[in-house]
């Protein structure tokens, strides 16, 4: 291992260099524990979507790392993120993945909580000196900050820190783009989540999400079978770019390539005629010119640090469980008021990342092979130099590379390092 | 008696419980992430949803508790 800074080099100076990262970052249990504290329990993490809890008293189970959480909407419509742990003896208070209830009752001793986390009561209360003695003292753990942007709900275990809008930075406009694909300006996540457990470190997934170098190889079979034009987006000839959006966020901006063809719905592998109802509603809502531009440019392909990945038609949430294991939850994007396209969004999503989906199976195989590899002793480093000498700065000050460059990965690691070095 | 209004889209109507004093339509509503009882006061134009835990609580409510709730100044006509 080589320290790159003479004198006072931090642990992470020694493990993260501009164009390579040390393999122990993916395997070291102590580093994972530090990541939980400095990243997962400190920054904003995606926990769900407002459309998953549309009615008062709706709730869904969610998670941040190994923390089991409940996203609830109280009677007044306010969103809360609660830790799924009874304040009495630590039992889980909520078993179902979703439901509608104004309160939660622990199965162990019947302690009952409002859906904002307040303790309502406990059986045989004379043992605690009667009603009202401990209600203010014991409640469910409540995440101090919950906020949403375009319906995407984020929460933080830290009571202080940058606002959600500051955290999202330039990635916010990608959520705007997604919402803009709906004739009513709202994307929703109402199709239900699939869970895939993967024997790999969470960072391998994040790095892969905007890695445009792998699709032609890893997904070659599905592109060949379906005749998809997606593979060509990630080649030396492509005009698409990889962009470091700052804050650990990155994107594959495919718009230049789609603009070149100028065909509405090409990004979705179809034509306007085949999703006539959707296209008509878009033209009606936004006018011909704007609707056509949106339908040509398509959906974003963006990785929002640390766990929200939007891949055009589907959304992933990454949940790390240990240095060696994580869960990917995935769901199809649904566009409010979109008519016929929503069913197609679900079926395409199932085909790519469902239980028998080809894209996710391809990628997961690579993650697990990688994890196996990084456990080996030599060579110690992983290389992320691709495109560093042709990287440039765009008109908005963001670093961009070609479609296959590792610009996004370098952006991720720079941000990761700054968080891990913070006290 | 108030004119008939169908319950919301996702409600399964059970029926109307009515006396000379009150008229309430009962249905099971599926708009949310789980079923809820939907109670509609057909004379007062107010709707209340009750989830399973709240209903179970009502079942176990002592009669004197329930009587206290029936006091017209308890909630509805407080001021």
Interface residues (C-beta under 8 A of the other chain):
Chain A: X52 X53 X54 X55 X56 X57 X58 X59 X60 X96 X98 X99 X100 X101 X102 X103 X105 X112
Chain B: X31 X32 X33 X34 X35 X36 X49 X51 X52 X53 X54
